[in-house]
Amino acid sequence: MNRDSKIYVAGHRGMVGSAIVRELKKRGYENIVARSHDELNLLRQADTEAFFAKEKPEYVFLAAARVGGIGANSNYPADFMYENMMIAMNVIHAAFENKVKKLEFLGSSCIYPRMAPQPISEDALLTSALEQTNEGYALAKISGLKYCAYLKRQFGADYISVMPTNLYGPGDNYTPERSHVLPALIRRFHEAKVSGAKEVVCWGDGSPLREFLYVDDLAELCVFLMENYDEEETVNAGTGKEVTIKELAEKVAAVVGYEGEIKWDTSKPNGTPRKLLNVSKAAGLGWTYHTELEEGIRLAYDDFCKNFC
């Protein structure tokens, strides 16, 4: 990309999209095109194609998605599959039809099998069954990834994909029904601290292991890959480190300053037992994360207090 290249960031108001915009501007890219959902509904193929035909972006970061935690994915699997698949197909196809030079598709580590060997390498994709609680979302993301790969294989399109682990940071979603585990814990412990609640109840038994990546570190990798990577296989994005959900809850409570008791509702699902990504491929390309979990939680909590309290 040149500094004056026309770049479209789909989903620029979301946590990932806004971080990519920050990273692009930090590196001197200023010709950034963005549209809100009210201005452009990516679920509508005709509207998406009309936008690409008019604006003719040269590069595309596809970060737009419907996202949510285990509860939302379990309750609305049809919505998650349909909306994410339509966004992916519409944007990727319109980009291809309008000769976009390069596109980067952002997925999720939930594309990998529930019981994949740990840490999970990129070649584990489609080797066994998915986690049922987010299968609809995962299938949509797999479809987007594969469509990029097939366009590259069949037509030589320079379309790549990156699969991040659990993300958090500025611009995260803190609504109870749609938030992921880390922002949900931030809100829950904050509200408990403010109300003086003696206990906070969390889902599951706290045993699942999870990996967390600060969103600005992902954004750095996304721009790096757009500038330096052109292979068909996806690239994992993570830290290579994991914590139990119980340990995470304790870390969040400490940062927030909640001193009450943490209890666990074992009638609620745990989700995938373990989901650690093998990030040796990204490391081999010259990238590594910068933000440790405790520091990232503090930055995320500061953002929450500034924008949501």
Secondary structure, 3 states (H helix, E strand, C coil): CCCCCCEEEECCCCHHHHHHHHHHHHCCCCCEECCCCCCCCCCCHHHHHHHHHHHCCCEEEECCCCCCCHHHHHHCHHHHHHHHHHHHHHHHHHHHHCCCCEEEEECCHHHCCCCCCCCECHHHCCCCCCCHHHHHHHHHHHHHHHHHHHHHHHHCCCEEEEEECEEECCCCCCCCCCCCHHHHHHHHHHHHHHHCCCEEEEECCCCCEECEEEHHHHHHHHHHHHHHCCCCCCEEECCCCCEEHHHHHHHHHHHHCCCCEEEEECCCCCCCCEECECCHHHHHHCCCCCCCHHHHHHHHHHHHHHHCC
